[in-house]
Amino acid sequence: MTPLPGFLERITAALPDLAPAERQLATFLVDFPGELASYDAQELARLADVSKATVSRFVRRLGYESYEQARRAAREEGRTGSRLYLARKEDLDAADPAAQMEEERENLEWTFRRFAPEQFDALAARLLSARKVWLVGQRISHSFATYLSWQLVKLAADVAVVPQGGETLGEHIVAMQPEDCVIVFALRRRAAGTDAVIEHIRQSGAAVALVTDESVEPRSDLGWHIVCRTQTRSPQFNHAAVLAVCHRIMVHASLRAGPDGRARLRRIEAINEAIGDL
């Protein structure tokens, strides 16, 4: 059975045949689809500078029986985590540096209130004692997995980032063992099958740390779940807290590693100097 077209898909398909006022509303919603989910018809009309009658005609033209039905469709589509549905017309002034710094401060405080230093210390200890450390991330999450790997490789014996270009995850998950530690980055928008990936990793017996944004409900079935707030008034998610979490993991791992860790760093630096890499 062919699925019905989504909210944005219907708008895009209807655009060429719309009357001027409806096209103005459609163009507004293509840029800010979340506004329909957030406001009633009268408020949306004001934001788009059209009449309430135009809003009513428009939702019927899209195939919805009422404004509320269109609103529910927009809300449901927004749950996919698309940044389009979080953008607001009022957010266009978000370039103010002071506002950005305040936003990041609030996100950092929110994140670290929910994950105690003792939990970071326990995760660091497990990373250092692991047979192998796996860092898993797809889409934008792969960037954070790669960043953390460059830090941890200075301390941990064996660190791998998966999947790499063109790879699937099954070949890596099957190699994971109970002596391993796996950090899974699963930030919006997550790849399809992410929940299944986490479950198969959990079944391997390896210790699992999950790093997500605030759209994911806390999980108690994993070793650690670090929830990072990415709330923002800008067109893109604010990942300052995610990077701060990566740094905090590395700080705790460095402190845990002690003299052996510092000796390993000295050997790394000596080898790099000797072979002229730096």
Secondary structure, DSSP 8 states (H G I E B T S, - for coil): ------HHHHHHHHGGG--HHHHHHHHHHHH-THHHHHS-HHHHHHHHTS-HHHHHHHHHHTT-SSHHHHHHHHHHHHTT--GGGT--GGGGGTT-HHHHHHHHHHHHHHHHHSS-HHHHHHHHHHHHH-S-EEEEE-TTHHHHHHHHHHHHTTTSS-EEEE--TT--SHHHHTT--TT-EEEEEE-SS--TTHHHHHHHHHHTT-EEEEEEETTS---SSSSEEEEE----SSSS---HHHHHHHHHHHHHHHHHHHHHHHHHHHHHHHHHHHHT--
